[in-house]
Amino acid sequence: MGKFDDMFKHVRDMQENLQDAQKKLQDIEATGVAGVDLVFVTMSANGVKKVELADSLLKEEKVVIEELIAAAVNDGMQKLQRATQDRYTSIASDLVKNPFKNS
């Protein structure tokens, strides 16, 4: 292969690696918790996937439930951001170590 063919192959390989990395980032989930395990909110980059409320929480006032749901969402978002950053760092490290894995 000529130099340009090699270069284009490497560019295609890098595009595949980046697409794989994007898929891995989309798969990350995190669960936020509030009220000593009264509320669980599971989320991904695509949004909230599941909300679980303890039965005992339903006896509380509406404002208490709303505040706990908001706290669980915020906790989940922070966890999701950390997990995404950790995964991104790992993926970036892999790409730097072996940018043309298919070569």
N, C-alpha and C positions, 0 to 999 in steps of 0.2 A: 504494500500500500504506500501511496505517496504521503507526504507530510500533511497535505490538506485533507486527504481521506482519514488519516489518523486523527487530525484535529476534529473533524466532524463526528467521528465515532466517539471521541471523548466528550464532545458536547452533548450528543444523544445520551450517553451513559450518565452524564451529570444530570440531565433532565429527568431521566428515570429515577435516579437517586433522590432528587428533590420531590418528585411525585410520591415516592414511597414515604419520604419524611412527612409530607403533608397528610397522608393517610394515617400515619402513626399518631400525629398530633390530634387528629379528629377523633381518635379512639379513646382519648383520655377522659376519664370520669372522676368526679370527686363528690363526696357526700358531706354536706354541712350539717352540723348538729347544734341544737339550742335547747335550753331549759332542762339540763341534765337528762338528756335522751328522751325528751318529750316530742321533739320535732326533728325529722330527718328530711333533707332535701338533696336528691341526687341530680347532678347536672353534668353536662358535657359542653363542648364548644358550640354545640347546636342548640343549647338551652336546657331548661329544667326537664328532667325525664320522669321524676317521681317525687311525690311529697307524702310523707308518712307522719301521722299524728297519733300520739298515744291516746287511748280512750279516755284516760283520766283528764287529759287536757280539755276535752270538750265540755267539761263542767265549768271551765273558767270563762271570764268575760271576754267578749269579742276582741277588745283592744289588746288583751294579754296574748291571745292566740295570734293576732296580727303581728305584734311585736316579736314574738318567738319565731314566726315564719320568716319575717324580715331578717332576723339575726341568723337563722339557719342558712338563708340564701347568701347573706354576706360571708358567713363562714365558708360555705361551699365555694363561693367565687374566689376567696383568698386561697383555698386549698387547690382549686383548679388552676389558678395562676401560677402557684409554686410548682405544681406537677407539670404544667406545660413548660415552664422555664427549665425545669430539670430535664425533661425529655428533649427539649430543643437543644440544650447544652450537650446532651449525649449524642444526639443526631449530628449536630455541627462538628463535634469531636470526631465522630466516625467518618464524616465526609472529608474532613481535613486529613485524617490518617490514611484514608483510602478513597480518594475522590473518583476513581474509575474502577470500581469493583468488578465491572463486567469485562474489563480489558483482558 
